[in-house]
């Protein structure tokens, strides 16, 4: 009986096997490249005063490629959405969706999105992989350890 309880505990505490998207890396790279290109055109178009009709097409493309990227990232494990990296992406998507409603603030909103993209991509792992749902870092990432020995 005891061995069954230990076995059940080990099975429950073992890391969940991740789902894999077929050609996931290639799909991720293609979507990311498209998203960067689309958002570059979108930002430049707003700064340089391109017609709203054209800008709304690029805005829809930015939201679509960003949303697809979020799906690809969350596919292996949905907890990605509750981690710092997922929350940054969801915030950027929400801000992009506000642009049609807050059209006069569109350049400021896009600037905030660009800052969030940069910070979110380069913030330390302890923030990127921190899950607000779990209250700790997840995804088998460990905080960097500091070697107590002095360097010479």
Beta strands, then each sheet from edge to edge (+ up, - down):
strand 1: 130-131
strand 2: 136-137
sheet 1: 1+ 2-
end
